[in-house]
């Protein structure tokens, strides 16, 4: 049995119109983190107002998401 890759996390924000998007760096790559705590700290740094609003009932506009590893050996989506 192969070793499982380490769990990674990413940040998503809701754009106000109900569409969620990944937070990306200056080069356009999705920001990923090795721990949930690290992802939450970056979320609070990048979106401090939204994070505070959520604490006081302002609605859910940000999220830290666990990135699931692909468990099968099939082709990647879109390949074909």
ZIKAVEN-V925708 format. One record per pair of residues at least 4 apart in sequence whose C-alpha atoms are under 8 Angstrom apart, sorted by the first residue. I is the first residue (numbers start at 1). J is the second residue. If there is no record, write none. Layout:
i=I j=J
i=I j=J
This chain:
i=5 j=69
i=6 j=34
i=7 j=34
i=7 j=35
i=7 j=66
i=7 j=67
i=7 j=68
i=7 j=69
i=8 j=32
i=8 j=33
i=8 j=34
i=8 j=35
i=8 j=36
i=8 j=66
i=8 j=67
i=8 j=68
i=9 j=32
i=9 j=33
i=9 j=34
i=9 j=35
i=9 j=36
i=9 j=39
i=9 j=64
i=9 j=65
i=9 j=66
i=9 j=67
i=10 j=22
i=10 j=23
i=10 j=30
i=10 j=31
i=10 j=32
i=10 j=33
i=10 j=39
i=10 j=64
i=10 j=65
i=10 j=66
i=10 j=67
i=11 j=22
i=11 j=23
i=11 j=31
i=11 j=32
i=11 j=39
i=11 j=43
i=11 j=62
i=11 j=63
i=11 j=64
i=11 j=65
i=12 j=20
i=12 j=21
i=12 j=22
i=12 j=23
i=12 j=62
i=12 j=63
i=12 j=64
i=12 j=65
i=13 j=20
i=13 j=21
i=13 j=22
i=13 j=23
i=13 j=61
i=13 j=62
i=13 j=63
i=14 j=18
i=14 j=19
i=14 j=20
i=14 j=21
i=14 j=61
i=14 j=62
i=15 j=19
i=15 j=20
i=15 j=21
i=15 j=61
i=16 j=61
i=22 j=30
i=22 j=31
i=23 j=30
i=23 j=31
i=24 j=28
i=24 j=29
i=24 j=30
i=24 j=31
i=25 j=29
i=25 j=30
i=25 j=31
i=32 j=39
i=33 j=38
i=33 j=39
i=34 j=38
i=34 j=39
i=35 j=39
i=36 j=40
i=36 j=64
i=36 j=66
i=37 j=41
i=38 j=42
i=39 j=43
i=39 j=64
i=40 j=44
i=40 j=64
i=41 j=45
i=42 j=46
i=43 j=47
i=43 j=48
i=43 j=51
i=43 j=62
i=43 j=64
i=44 j=48
i=44 j=51
i=47 j=51
i=48 j=52
i=49 j=53
i=50 j=54
i=50 j=61
i=50 j=62
i=51 j=55
i=51 j=62
i=52 j=56
i=53 j=57
i=53 j=58
i=53 j=59
i=54 j=58
i=54 j=59
i=54 j=60
i=54 j=61
i=75 j=79
i=75 j=80
